[in-house]
Amino acid sequence: MERIRKGDEVIVITGKDKGKRGVVLTLVGASRVMVEGVNVVKKHTRPNPMKNVTGGIADKTMSVDRSNVMLFDPATGKGGRIQIKETDGKRVRVFKGNGNLVGQSSAGKPAKTADKSGKAKKKAAGG
């Protein structure tokens, strides 16, 4: 299971675009990702009338290494590390910091704190 997938919101942790956020457009090979608005370069093209191409300077998004991006955690507002857990026979991605499922809003139930809150209610009701 991939930790970073197409459509995930990521934050760049190193390089010239450090701190920028964007959505993963595509996965390129085993170790690179294309992120929207990150690593944009100027591409100079010559005019080619045979291929009906006009010349000029165009912006092009290039790929960045997967190790330079981190999945964005909306609950903390920072990048978060990911672990893969098995729940109900399915493998899901979970943020290590707070236990929230990836792709779930911060309003949803976090996986780790659900057990602790249940125990706290039992203690309060019993004593």
All heavy atoms as an XYZ file, in Angstrom:
933
protein
N       0.847     -1.180      0.000
C       0.000      0.000      0.000
C       0.891      1.241      0.000
O       1.839      1.335      0.763
C      -0.908     -0.011      1.227
C      -1.717      1.251      1.373
S      -2.795      1.261      2.790
C      -4.236      0.564      2.070
N       0.557      2.181     -0.850
C       1.337      3.409     -0.965
C       0.943      4.395      0.132
O      -0.229      4.541      0.447
C       1.096      4.060     -2.327
C       1.514      3.190     -3.492
C       3.007      2.982     -3.582
O       3.774      3.865     -3.160
O       3.417      1.918     -4.068
N       1.931      5.042      0.690
C       1.658      6.038      1.730
C       1.164      7.343      1.131
O       0.363      8.047      1.730
C       2.912      6.281      2.563
C       3.292      5.066      3.366
C       4.550      5.300      4.157
N       5.050      4.068      4.724
C       4.661      3.560      5.877
N       3.768      4.170      6.589
N       5.173      2.434      6.315
N       1.648      7.687     -0.052
C       1.191      8.889     -0.755
C       0.529      8.439     -2.049
O       1.116      7.689     -2.823
C       2.357      9.851     -1.036
C       2.963     10.333      0.279
C       1.898     11.015     -1.885
C       4.161     11.227      0.119
N      -0.687      8.913     -2.258
C      -1.460      8.518     -3.432
C      -1.874      9.740     -4.232
O      -1.829     10.864     -3.753
C      -2.731      7.782     -3.007
C      -2.494      6.513     -2.262
C      -3.825      5.896     -1.925
N      -3.664      4.756     -1.038
C      -4.655      4.204     -0.377
N      -5.872      4.710     -0.470
N      -4.444      3.181      0.395
N      -2.370      9.483     -5.434
C      -2.900     10.539     -6.285
C      -4.109     11.170     -5.594
O      -4.974     10.473     -5.070
C      -3.318      9.935     -7.625
C      -3.889     10.912     -8.599
C      -4.234     10.216     -9.891
C      -4.916     11.167    -10.843
N      -5.236     10.522    -12.117
N      -4.150     12.504     -5.559
C      -5.264     13.214     -4.934
C      -5.003     13.616     -3.499
O      -5.786     14.370     -2.925
N      -3.930     13.132     -2.879
C      -3.596     13.509     -1.504
C      -3.056     14.928     -1.457
O      -2.388     15.380     -2.390
C      -2.523     12.577     -0.924
C      -3.063     11.207     -0.566
O      -4.290     11.070     -0.450
O      -2.244     10.285     -0.386
N      -3.331     15.630     -0.358
C      -2.758     16.952     -0.155
C      -1.450     16.788      0.608
O      -1.410     16.159      1.657
C      -3.706     17.860      0.628
C      -3.218     19.285      0.681
C      -4.223     20.238      1.304
O      -5.284     19.773      1.760
O      -3.926     21.434      1.335
N      -0.374     17.327      0.033
C       0.950     17.174      0.631
C       1.572     18.536      0.860
O       1.142     19.546      0.292
C       1.881     16.310     -0.254
C       1.385     14.895     -0.358
C       2.061     16.919     -1.628
N       2.612     18.563      1.700
C       3.378     19.770      1.959
C       4.838     19.441      1.665
O       5.308     18.344      1.978
C       3.160     20.270      3.401
C       3.815     21.617      3.620
C       3.620     19.253      4.422
C       3.354     22.314      4.875
N       5.539     20.371      1.034
C       6.945     20.168      0.681
C       7.783     20.472      1.913
O       7.635     21.521      2.539
C       7.354     21.066     -0.506
C       8.805     20.853     -0.870
C       6.463     20.796     -1.703
N       8.675     19.552      2.283
C       9.451     19.714      3.515
C      10.883     20.155      3.261
O      11.567     20.556      4.200
C       9.439     18.418      4.350
C       9.984     17.243      3.556
C       8.056     18.126      4.860
C      10.159     15.984      4.376
N      11.356     20.108      2.027
C      12.709     20.545      1.733
C      12.812     20.997      0.279
O      11.982     20.652     -0.543
C      13.722     19.414      2.022
O      15.042     19.909      1.839
C      13.503     18.242      1.109
N      13.826     21.808     -0.006
C      14.049     22.273     -1.376
C      13.598     23.703     -1.574
O      13.232     24.408     -0.637
N      13.603     24.125     -2.832
C      13.286     25.523     -3.139
C      11.827     25.874     -2.887
O      11.492     27.035     -2.682
C      13.656     25.859     -4.596
C      12.800     25.176     -5.619
C      13.114     25.628     -7.022
C      12.116     25.050     -8.004
N      12.285     25.575     -9.332
N      10.950     24.893     -2.889
C       9.525     25.123     -2.653
C       9.093     24.711     -1.247
O       7.923     24.389     -1.013
C       8.686     24.354     -3.682
C       8.868     24.896     -5.084
O       8.959     26.127     -5.222
O       8.919     24.103     -6.042
N      10.011     24.731     -0.297
C       9.720     24.298      1.068
C       8.546     25.093      1.639
O       8.485     26.315      1.525
C      10.946     24.502      1.952
C      10.759     24.075      3.383
C      12.032     24.252      4.178
C      11.816     23.854      5.617
N      13.057     23.926      6.391
N       7.590     24.388      2.252
C       6.432     25.023      2.866
C       5.218     25.120      1.967
O       4.122     25.397      2.435
N       5.374     24.882      0.660
C       4.232     24.955     -0.255
C       3.364     23.705     -0.111
O       3.859     22.618      0.140
C       4.709     25.065     -1.701
C       5.218     26.424     -2.082
C       5.454     26.504     -3.568
C       5.949     27.876     -3.973
N       6.202     27.946     -5.419
N       2.062     23.913     -0.270
C       1.106     22.815     -0.237
C       0.508     22.632     -1.611
O       0.319     23.589     -2.357
C      -0.019     23.103      0.751
C       0.395     22.914      2.170
C      -0.685     23.158      3.189
N      -2.044     23.215      2.726
C      -3.011     23.835      3.381
N      -2.750     24.468      4.508
N      -4.247     23.835      2.932
N       0.167     21.400     -1.918
C      -0.462     21.120     -3.195
C      -1.039     19.721     -3.207
O      -0.826     18.930     -2.293
N      -1.751     19.420     -4.272
C      -2.394     18.119     -4.440
C      -1.539     17.281     -5.381
O      -1.041     17.783     -6.393
C      -3.817     18.289     -5.020
C      -4.467     16.953     -5.281
C      -4.662     19.120     -4.072
N      -1.376     16.009     -5.061
C      -0.606     15.100     -5.902
C      -1.394     14.856     -7.189
O      -2.525     14.377     -7.158
C      -0.323     13.770     -5.173
C       0.379     12.791     -6.096
C       0.503     14.014     -3.934
N      -0.772     15.206     -8.331
C      -1.421     15.022     -9.629
C      -1.205     13.608    -10.153
O      -2.148     12.950    -10.586
C      -0.883     16.040    -10.639
C      -1.092     17.505    -10.277
C      -0.378     18.396    -11.274
C      -2.569     17.842    -10.236
N       0.053     13.160    -10.142
C       0.378     11.812    -10.609
C       1.572     11.276     -9.843
O       2.352     12.046     -9.272
C       0.735     11.784    -12.111
O       1.818     12.672    -12.350
C      -0.431     12.131    -12.987
N       1.710      9.962     -9.853
C       2.906      9.306     -9.341
C       3.769      8.974    -10.549
O       3.294      8.393    -11.519
C       2.543      8.029     -8.592
C       1.617      8.196     -7.398
C       1.251      6.844     -6.817
C       2.264      9.043     -6.333
N       5.039      9.363    -10.481
C       5.950      9.142    -11.600
C       6.982      8.113    -11.160
O       7.852      8.409    -10.348
C       6.654     10.454    -12.018
C       7.543     10.221    -13.220
C       5.635     11.536    -12.289
N       6.872      6.934    -11.678
C       7.800      5.874    -11.292
C       7.582      5.452     -9.851
O       6.507      5.597     -9.282
N       8.662      4.931     -9.250
C       8.553      4.404     -7.894
C       8.801      5.464     -6.834
O       8.325      5.340     -5.710
C       9.539      3.264     -7.710
N       9.537      6.530     -7.176
C       9.963      7.428     -6.099
C       9.693      8.909     -6.372
O      10.218      9.757     -5.656
C      11.456      7.241     -5.846
O      12.191      7.660     -6.983
N       8.909      9.238     -7.374
C       8.667     10.651     -7.666
C       7.172     10.926     -7.782
O       6.389     10.048     -8.149
C       9.395     11.061     -8.944
C      10.903     10.909     -8.803
C      11.675     11.487     -9.939
N      11.713     12.930     -9.956
C      12.542     13.688     -9.242
N      13.390     13.124     -8.427
N      12.520     14.989     -9.355
N       6.790     12.175     -7.444
C       5.393     12.596     -7.525
C       5.324     13.963     -8.201
O       6.249     14.755     -8.112
C       4.721     12.670     -6.130
C       4.603     11.311     -5.519
C       5.458     13.596     -5.216
N       4.210     14.199     -8.886
C       3.944     15.515     -9.467
C       2.946     16.198     -8.547
O       1.861     15.660     -8.302
C       3.340     15.391    -10.861
C       4.216     14.712    -11.866
S       5.190     15.843    -12.809
C       4.031     16.471    -13.947
N       3.319     17.384     -8.028
C       2.469     18.113     -7.107
C       2.064     19.421     -7.773
O       2.899     20.125     -8.334
C       3.201     18.384     -5.774
C       2.291     19.108     -4.810
C       3.693     17.092     -5.160
N       0.782     19.732     -7.678
C       0.224     20.923     -8.304
C       0.866     22.186     -7.723
O       0.869     22.398     -6.508
C      -1.282     20.945     -8.043
C      -2.013     22.106     -8.631
C      -3.486     22.060     -8.288
O      -3.839     21.515     -7.235
O      -4.263     22.592     -9.073
N       1.451     23.019     -8.593
C       2.025     24.294     -8.178
C       3.392     24.201     -7.525
O       3.900     25.195     -7.016
N       4.012     23.039     -7.540
C       5.327     22.847     -6.923
C       6.322     22.458     -8.008
O       6.002     21.676     -8.901
C       5.257     21.751     -5.834
C       6.632     21.430     -5.296
C       4.344     22.192     -4.720
N       7.537     23.015     -7.920
C       8.627     22.744     -8.866
C       8.216     23.115    -10.293
O       8.368     22.338    -11.226
C       9.056     21.280     -8.790
C      10.451     21.063     -9.349
O      11.212     22.006     -9.530
N      10.793     19.823     -9.625
N       7.690     24.323    -10.448
C       7.284     24.829    -11.753
C       8.506     25.455    -12.420
O       9.193     26.290    -11.835
C       6.143     25.863    -11.619
C       5.762     26.418    -12.974
C       4.946     25.230    -10.942
N       8.794     25.023    -13.644
C       9.957     25.516    -14.378
C       9.489     26.162    -15.678
O       8.365     25.964    -16.127
C      10.951     24.372    -14.684
C      11.503     23.786    -13.409
C      10.326     23.306    -15.538
N      10.389     26.952    -16.273
C      10.115     27.592    -17.563
C      10.637     26.683    -18.669
O      11.788     26.276    -18.655
C      10.827     28.939    -17.664
C      10.430     29.928    -16.599
C       9.132     30.568    -16.923
C       8.844     31.682    -15.934
N       7.523     32.214    -16.091
N       9.772     26.332    -19.607
C      10.146     25.478    -20.725
C      10.185     26.336    -21.983
O       9.178     26.935    -22.365
C       9.115     24.355    -20.867
C       9.248     23.512    -22.097
C      10.295     22.460    -21.939
C      10.252     21.538    -23.140
N      11.489     20.841    -23.341
N      11.358     26.421    -22.606
C      11.534     27.191    -23.832
C      11.328     26.264    -25.025
O      11.982     25.227    -25.120
C      12.939     27.793    -23.893
C      13.183     28.800    -22.818
N      13.362     28.453    -21.497
C      13.262     30.142    -22.863
C      13.553     29.549    -20.778
N      13.497     30.590    -21.585
N      10.387     26.638    -25.906
C      10.113     25.814    -27.079
C      10.336     26.622    -28.344
O      10.009     27.812    -28.401
C       8.666     25.280    -27.067
O       7.771     26.382    -26.982
C       8.432     24.350    -25.904
N      10.890     25.946    -29.332
C      11.082     26.582    -30.633
C       9.823     26.399    -31.463
O       9.133     25.379    -31.338
C      12.249     25.916    -31.369
C      13.586     26.221    -30.735
C      14.674     25.620    -31.558
N      14.716     26.266    -32.864
C      15.758     26.218    -33.675
N      16.837     25.548    -33.319
N      15.740     26.818    -34.839
N       9.525     27.350    -32.309
C       8.358     27.169    -33.181
C       8.629     26.059    -34.204
O       9.724     25.967    -34.739
C       8.187     28.527    -33.855
C       9.458     29.247    -33.653
C      10.138     28.655    -32.475
N       7.641     25.237    -34.439
C       7.757     24.152    -35.409
C       6.474     24.105    -36.228
O       5.482     23.517    -35.803
C       7.997     22.824    -34.695
C       8.347     21.711    -35.652
O       8.205     21.848    -36.861
N       8.802     20.598    -35.098
N       6.497     24.721    -37.398
C       5.278     24.763    -38.204
C       4.833     23.385    -38.710
O       3.658     23.169    -38.967
C       5.628     25.672    -39.379
C       7.076     25.945    -39.302
C       7.578     25.473    -38.001
N       5.755     22.433    -38.819
C       5.388     21.088    -39.279
C       4.480     20.390    -38.252
O       3.589     19.636    -38.632
C       6.648     20.242    -39.510
C       7.515     20.757    -40.641
S       6.721     20.661    -42.239
C       6.835     18.922    -42.530
N       4.737     20.636    -36.977
C       3.927     20.026    -35.910
C       2.883     20.989    -35.366
O       2.237     20.706    -34.373
C       4.823     19.561    -34.766
C       5.754     18.435    -35.144
C       6.574     17.983    -33.964
C       7.501     16.856    -34.327
N       8.358     16.453    -33.215
N       2.766     22.161    -35.998
C       1.803     23.187    -35.607
C       2.033     23.626    -34.156
O       1.096     23.745    -33.372
C       0.376     22.683    -35.813
C      -0.601     23.830    -35.908
O      -0.209     24.986    -36.100
N      -1.873     23.532    -35.780
N       3.317     23.861    -33.795
C       3.680     24.284    -32.450
C       4.201     25.712    -32.534
O       5.103     26.013    -33.311
C       4.779     23.359    -31.857
C       5.256     23.882    -30.524
C       4.261     21.952    -31.726
N       3.608     26.593    -31.717
C       4.115     27.960    -31.661
C       5.221     28.006    -30.611
O       5.166     27.320    -29.596
C       3.008     28.944    -31.263
O       2.484     28.555    -30.006
C       1.896     28.949    -32.287
N       6.202     28.814    -30.860
C       7.323     28.924    -29.937
C       6.991     29.837    -28.771
O       5.989     30.536    -28.757
N       7.850     29.808    -27.762
C       7.660     30.681    -26.620
C       8.132     30.045    -25.331
O       8.793     29.012    -25.320
N       7.757     30.682    -24.238
C       8.140     30.204    -22.911
C       6.867     29.781    -22.191
O       5.933     30.563    -22.060
C       8.867     31.292    -22.117
C      10.116     31.764    -22.883
C       9.246     30.801    -20.741
C      10.775     32.975    -22.288
N       6.853     28.549    -21.731
C       5.672     28.016    -21.047
C       6.077     27.479    -19.673
O       7.201     27.022    -19.481
C       5.034     26.907    -21.874
N       5.148     27.557    -18.721
C       5.392     26.976    -17.406
C       5.065     25.486    -17.446
O       4.064     25.076    -18.031
C       4.519     27.645    -16.340
C       4.960     29.068    -16.055
O       6.135     29.385    -16.309
O       4.128     29.855    -15.572
N       5.922     24.706    -16.802
C       5.736     23.262    -16.779
C       5.997     22.754    -15.366
O       6.970     23.150    -14.737
C       6.703     22.603    -17.760
C       6.554     21.116    -17.868
C       7.514     20.542    -18.884
C       7.326     19.033    -18.979
N       8.271     18.440    -19.924
N       5.120     21.895    -14.869
C       5.310     21.312    -13.544
C       6.179     20.072    -13.678
O       5.868     19.171    -14.450
C       3.954     20.923    -12.924
O       3.127     22.078    -12.865
C       4.128     20.374    -11.529
N       7.243     20.033    -12.894
C       8.144     18.887    -12.893
C       7.916     18.082    -11.612
O       7.345     18.569    -10.641
C       9.601     19.343    -12.975
C       9.913     20.124    -14.239
S       9.747     19.166    -15.735
C      11.196     18.156    -15.642
N       8.409     16.865    -11.617
C       8.197     15.988    -10.463
C       9.198     16.316     -9.355
O      10.251     16.889     -9.596
C       8.347     14.531    -10.885
O       9.657     14.273    -11.320
N       8.837     15.944     -8.130
C       9.731     16.050     -6.976
C       9.849     14.663     -6.362
O       8.977     13.813     -6.546
C       9.218     17.059     -5.922
C       9.229     18.463     -6.467
C       7.846     16.699     -5.420
N      10.921     14.452     -5.629
C      11.107     13.155     -5.005
C      10.094     12.958     -3.891
O       9.736     13.896     -3.184
C      12.528     13.028     -4.457
C      12.899     11.589     -4.198
O      13.382     10.925     -5.131
O      12.693     11.136     -3.062
N       9.646     11.731     -3.728
C       8.632     11.401     -2.728
C       9.115     11.689     -1.311
O       8.331     11.996     -0.427
C       8.271      9.930     -2.878
C       7.083      9.505     -2.109
C       6.791      8.068     -2.364
N       6.301      7.913     -3.730
C       5.538      6.927     -4.137
N       5.198      5.985     -3.310
N       5.120      6.858     -5.368
N      10.448     11.601     -1.103
C      10.996     11.844      0.233
C      10.967     13.321      0.609
O      11.149     13.663      1.766
C      12.431     11.337      0.309
O      13.264     12.097     -0.550
N      10.723     14.209     -0.352
C      10.699     15.649     -0.094
C       9.314     16.177      0.214
O       9.146     17.377      0.425
C      11.282     16.413     -1.281
C      12.742     16.118     -1.485
O      13.427     15.644     -0.582
N      13.241     16.382     -2.673
N       8.312     15.314      0.228
C       6.956     15.746      0.557
C       6.433     14.917      1.721
O       6.874     13.796      1.957
C       5.992     15.636     -0.646
C       6.409     16.539     -1.770
C       5.859     14.218     -1.126
N       5.477     15.512      2.447
C       4.867     14.849      3.585
C       3.364     15.067      3.478
O       2.915     16.135      3.075
C       5.416     15.492      4.857
C       5.308     14.681      6.082
S       6.136     15.530      7.444
C       7.124     14.203      8.050
N       2.599     14.062      3.836
C       1.149     14.177      3.788
C       0.680     15.259      4.757
O       1.133     15.306      5.895
C       0.523     12.837      4.152
C      -0.779     12.475      3.468
C      -0.661     12.543      1.972
C      -1.219     11.103      3.866
N      -0.213     16.134      4.305
C      -0.698     17.244      5.116
C      -1.809     16.756      6.040
O      -2.773     16.133      5.600
C      -1.202     18.377      4.221
C      -1.685     19.567      4.978
C      -0.799     20.432      5.584
C      -3.037     19.825      5.091
C      -1.240     21.535      6.287
C      -3.499     20.925      5.787
C      -2.593     21.781      6.385
N      -1.653     17.061      7.336
C      -2.656     16.688      8.340
C      -3.495     17.921      8.663
O      -3.005     18.868      9.272
C      -1.962     16.173      9.601
C      -2.931     15.620     10.629
O      -4.143     15.638     10.368
O      -2.465     15.170     11.688
N      -4.782     17.961      8.266
C      -5.606     19.144      8.508
C      -5.868     19.405      9.990
O      -6.125     20.530     10.383
C      -6.907     18.856      7.775
C      -6.889     17.432      7.408
C      -5.486     16.936      7.513
N      -5.783     18.384     10.824
C      -6.037     18.566     12.253
C      -4.933     19.381     12.912
O      -5.199     20.208     13.783
C      -6.161     17.212     12.942
N      -3.684     19.163     12.497
C      -2.562     19.878     13.101
C      -2.089     21.049     12.252
O      -1.422     21.943     12.752
C      -1.369     18.927     13.318
O      -0.953     18.405     12.055
C      -1.734     17.806     14.256
N      -2.418     21.052     10.969
C      -1.963     22.105     10.073
C      -0.520     21.923      9.640
O       0.090     22.838      9.108
N       0.042     20.734      9.859
C       1.430     20.437      9.500
C       1.476     19.127      8.723
O       0.466     18.459      8.555
C       2.283     20.272     10.763
C       2.344     21.449     11.676
C       3.197     21.090     12.875
C       3.104     22.129     13.960
N       3.831     21.714     15.165
N       2.673     18.769      8.314
C       2.870     17.473      7.693
C       2.840     16.392      8.755
O       3.232     16.627      9.898
N       2.394     15.220      8.383
C       2.305     14.134      9.352
C       2.867     12.842      8.803
O       2.791     12.575      7.602
N       3.424     12.031      9.695
C       3.910     10.720      9.303
C       2.731      9.754      9.240
O       1.734      9.935      9.923
C       4.961     10.211     10.296
C       6.220     11.053     10.265
C       7.234     10.548     11.243
N       6.711     10.650     12.601
C       7.029      9.829     13.593
N       7.863      8.844     13.389
N       6.514      9.993     14.797
N       2.876      8.723      8.431
C       1.782      7.803      8.153
C       2.168      6.404      8.603
O       3.307      5.986      8.457
C       1.494      7.769      6.633
C       1.123      9.151      6.135
C       0.412      6.778      6.285
C      -0.113      9.695      6.746
N       1.204      5.701      9.160
C       1.381      4.272      9.382
C       0.178      3.557      8.787
O      -0.892      4.144      8.651
C       1.557      3.937     10.853
C       0.323      4.068     11.701
C       0.605      3.743     13.160
O       1.735      3.791     13.600
N      -0.433      3.418     13.888
N       0.365      2.304      8.448
C      -0.705      1.532      7.842
C      -1.202      0.534      8.880
O      -0.438     -0.266      9.404
C      -0.208      0.823      6.573
C       0.226      1.881      5.552
C      -1.272     -0.081      6.007
C       0.953      1.346      4.366
N      -2.490      0.634      9.204
C      -3.111     -0.255     10.192
C      -4.170     -1.101      9.512
O      -4.703     -0.722      8.469
C      -3.775      0.561     11.307
C      -2.829      1.127     12.316
C      -3.612      1.692     13.478
C      -2.676      2.124     14.584
N      -3.419      2.685     15.703
N      -4.506     -2.195     10.147
C      -5.556     -3.050      9.634
C      -6.767     -2.936     10.553
O      -6.683     -3.239     11.742
C      -5.067     -4.495      9.570
C      -5.887     -5.341      8.656
C      -5.209     -6.644      8.315
O      -4.016     -6.631      7.996
O      -5.903     -7.671      8.411
N      -7.870     -2.442     10.011
C      -9.102     -2.338     10.782
C     -10.222     -2.995      9.996
O     -10.413     -2.698      8.820
C      -9.475     -0.869     11.060
O      -9.612     -0.185      9.821
C      -8.442     -0.182     11.908
N     -10.953     -3.886     10.636
C     -12.050     -4.624     10.011
C     -11.606     -5.360      8.740
O     -12.328     -5.408      7.753
C     -13.225     -3.687      9.688
C     -13.773     -3.019     10.931
O     -13.702     -3.660     12.000
O     -14.261     -1.882     10.834
N     -10.390     -5.864      8.755
C      -9.872     -6.604      7.608
C      -9.396     -5.736      6.462
O      -8.985     -6.247      5.427
N      -9.440     -4.420      6.619
C      -8.985     -3.503      5.572
C      -7.752     -2.769      6.064
O      -7.645     -2.418      7.240
C     -10.064     -2.478      5.221
C     -11.257     -3.071      4.553
C     -12.224     -1.994      4.141
C     -13.444     -2.564      3.459
N     -14.366     -1.532      3.027
N      -6.839     -2.511      5.148
C      -5.650     -1.748      5.488
C      -5.945     -0.270      5.244
O      -6.378      0.108      4.155
C      -4.474     -2.199      4.631
C      -4.090     -3.643      4.919
C      -3.054     -4.145      3.970
N      -1.794     -3.480      4.243
C      -0.759     -3.466      3.411
N      -0.850     -4.075      2.251
N       0.349     -2.850      3.727
N      -5.743      0.565      6.261
C      -6.026      1.991      6.157
C      -4.785      2.780      6.570
O      -3.957      2.299      7.338
C      -7.232      2.412      7.030
C      -8.502      1.786      6.528
C      -6.999      2.044      8.484
N      -4.691      3.988      6.053
C      -3.588      4.875      6.412
C      -4.025      5.753      7.581
O      -5.115      6.313      7.568
C      -3.195      5.748      5.224
C      -2.699      4.936      4.050
C      -2.373      5.797      2.864
N      -3.552      6.517      2.403
C      -3.519      7.606      1.646
N      -2.383      8.106      1.252
N      -4.637      8.210      1.277
N      -3.136      5.873      8.577
C      -3.443      6.600      9.800
C      -2.279      7.529     10.108
O      -1.121      7.161      9.941
C      -3.646      5.607     10.976
C      -3.878      6.334     12.277
C      -4.786      4.659     10.684
N      -2.587      8.760     10.557
C      -1.537      9.679     10.988
C      -0.980      9.197     12.320
O      -1.730      8.877     13.240
C      -2.083     11.100     11.146
C      -2.319     11.800      9.841
C      -3.597     11.999      9.369
C      -1.252     12.255      9.089
C      -3.812     12.640      8.162
C      -1.452     12.893      7.884
C      -2.735     13.088      7.423
N       0.346      9.145     12.427
C       0.964      8.654     13.654
C       0.776      9.627     14.812
O       0.668      9.215     15.953
C       2.463      8.424     13.441
C       2.769      7.128     12.774
C       4.230      6.826     12.854
C       4.498      5.435     12.356
N       5.879      5.035     12.552
N       0.736     10.923     14.536
C       0.678     11.914     15.597
C      -0.608     11.897     16.390
O      -0.603     11.964     17.617
N      -1.757     11.798     15.691
C      -3.036     11.883     16.396
C      -3.960     10.692     16.134
O      -5.019     10.596     16.728
C      -3.754     13.184     16.040
C      -3.920     13.357     14.551
O      -3.756     12.420     13.787
N      -4.241     14.556     14.134
N      -3.590      9.794     15.255
C      -4.405      8.611     15.009
C      -5.570      8.809     14.067
O      -6.354      7.891     13.869
N      -5.713      9.995     13.473
C      -6.803     10.224     12.524
C      -6.558      9.456     11.241
O      -5.423      9.304     10.795
C      -6.923     11.713     12.186
C      -7.496     12.516     13.322
O      -8.117     11.977     14.223
N      -7.278     13.808     13.291
N      -7.639      8.997     10.628
C      -7.529      8.346      9.336
C      -7.201      9.382      8.277
O      -7.666     10.522      8.336
C      -8.833      7.645      8.971
C      -9.228      6.439      9.810
C     -10.600      5.945      9.396
C      -8.210      5.339      9.683
N      -6.421      8.992      7.290
C      -6.079      9.891      6.189
C      -7.315     10.087      5.331
O      -8.027      9.134      5.025
C      -4.931      9.304      5.348
C      -4.663     10.157      4.129
C      -3.686      9.191      6.194
N      -7.614     11.328      4.972
C      -8.781     11.631      4.167
C     -10.020     11.915      4.982
O     -11.048     12.281      4.456
N      -9.924     11.756      6.286
C     -11.057     12.032      7.168
C     -10.827     13.392      7.804
O      -9.715     13.738      8.169
C     -11.134     10.952      8.249
C     -12.387     10.973      9.063
C     -12.369      9.849     10.100
O     -11.366      9.613     10.720
N     -13.493      9.182     10.257
N     -11.858     14.190      7.948
C     -11.705     15.510      8.542
C     -11.391     15.388     10.025
O     -11.587     14.355     10.652
C     -12.987     16.333      8.352
O     -14.028     15.757      9.087
N     -10.932     16.474     10.621
C     -10.574     16.465     12.044
C     -11.813     16.304     12.927
O     -11.707     15.971     14.095
C      -9.839     17.749     12.405
O     -10.665     18.863     12.123
N     -13.025     16.533     12.372
C     -14.248     16.378     13.149
C     -14.600     14.909     13.364
O     -15.338     14.570     14.267
C     -15.406     17.066     12.437
N     -14.037     14.023     12.518
C     -14.327     12.602     12.639
C     -13.651     11.994     13.853
O     -12.816     12.611     14.508
N     -14.042     10.764     14.185
C     -13.471     10.092     15.348
C     -12.038      9.670     15.054
O     -11.813      8.956     14.080
C     -14.280      8.842     15.699
C     -15.617      9.122     16.311
C     -16.196      7.870     16.917
C     -16.777      6.977     15.848
N     -17.473      5.813     16.372
N     -11.077     10.071     15.861
C      -9.731      9.552     15.685
C      -9.645      8.118     16.174
O     -10.336      7.731     17.110
C      -8.861     10.484     16.533
C      -9.786     11.145     17.480
C     -11.154     11.117     16.852
N      -8.797      7.329     15.539
C      -8.725      5.902     15.860
C      -8.109      5.652     17.231
O      -8.576      4.813     17.977
C      -7.922      5.181     14.786
N      -7.050      6.382     17.599
C      -6.359      6.127     18.854
C      -7.157      6.609     20.062
O      -7.255      5.916     21.055
C      -5.011      6.850     18.878
C      -3.892      6.068     18.265
C      -2.597      6.784     18.508
C      -1.442      6.116     17.819
N      -0.217      6.848     17.944
N      -7.718      7.797     20.006
C      -8.350      8.398     21.177
C      -9.730      7.819     21.469
O     -10.288      8.088     22.501
C      -8.457      9.921     21.022
O      -9.164     10.197     19.819
C      -7.083     10.554     20.976
N     -10.290      7.020     20.565
C     -11.621      6.458     20.801
C     -11.602      5.518     22.010
O     -12.514      5.522     22.818
C     -12.105      5.710     19.567
N     -10.539      4.708     22.149
C     -10.447      3.797     23.282
C     -10.256      4.560     24.586
O     -10.849      4.227     25.600
C      -9.282      2.821     23.093
C      -9.525      1.894     21.910
O     -10.708      1.646     21.604
O      -8.549      1.431     21.300
N      -9.423      5.586     24.561
C      -9.140      6.344     25.783
C     -10.381      7.087     26.273
O     -10.657      7.128     27.456
C      -8.004      7.340     25.536
C      -6.673      6.658     25.316
C      -5.598      7.674     25.039
C      -4.275      7.005     24.742
N      -3.246      7.963     24.399
N     -11.147      7.674     25.344
C     -12.343      8.418     25.752
C     -13.388      7.455     26.323
O     -14.111      7.783     27.234
C     -12.908      9.221     24.596
O     -13.334      8.346     23.567
N     -13.484      6.250     25.757
C     -14.426      5.252     26.268
C     -14.092      4.822     27.676
O     -14.958      4.662     28.521
N     -12.800      4.663     27.962
C     -12.378      4.296     29.300
C     -12.636      5.414     30.292
O     -13.034      5.184     31.426
C     -10.893      3.929     29.316
C     -10.593      2.624     28.612
C      -9.116      2.331     28.613
C      -8.808      1.074     27.840
N      -7.363      0.829     27.760
N     -12.439      6.666     29.825
C     -12.643      7.819     30.717
C     -14.125      7.921     31.104
O     -14.446      8.241     32.235
C     -12.182      9.084     30.027
N     -15.030      7.619     30.170
C     -16.460      7.687     30.475
C     -16.853      6.624     31.485
O     -17.641      6.850     32.376
C     -17.273      7.520     29.192
C     -17.222      8.731     28.290
C     -18.019      8.506     27.027
C     -17.903      9.658     26.079
N     -18.602      9.417     24.823
N     -16.277      5.411     31.348
C     -16.593      4.337     32.274
C     -16.131      4.676     33.682
O     -16.819      4.445     34.660
C     -15.959      3.029     31.814
C     -16.614      2.434     30.601
C     -15.925      1.162     30.169
C     -16.508      0.616     28.887
N     -15.788     -0.557     28.407
N     -14.939      5.258     33.779
C     -14.403      5.633     35.097
C     -15.265      6.707     35.735
O     -15.551      6.671     36.915
C     -12.954      6.095     34.977
C     -11.979      4.970     34.709
C     -10.577      5.510     34.613
C      -9.578      4.430     34.280
N      -8.228      4.964     34.132
N     -15.668      7.706     34.912
C     -16.478      8.805     35.448
C     -17.844      8.313     35.903
O     -18.365      8.735     36.934
C     -16.625      9.891     34.396
N     -18.428      7.398     35.139
C     -19.758      6.890     35.502
C     -19.691      5.955     36.707
O     -20.597      5.949     37.535
C     -20.364      6.152     34.302
N     -18.596      5.179     36.800
C     -18.503      4.220     37.879
C     -18.073      4.841     39.201
O     -18.376      4.352     40.276
N     -17.354      5.935     39.179
C     -16.839      6.440     40.437
C     -16.997      7.862     40.568
O     -17.305      8.730     41.089
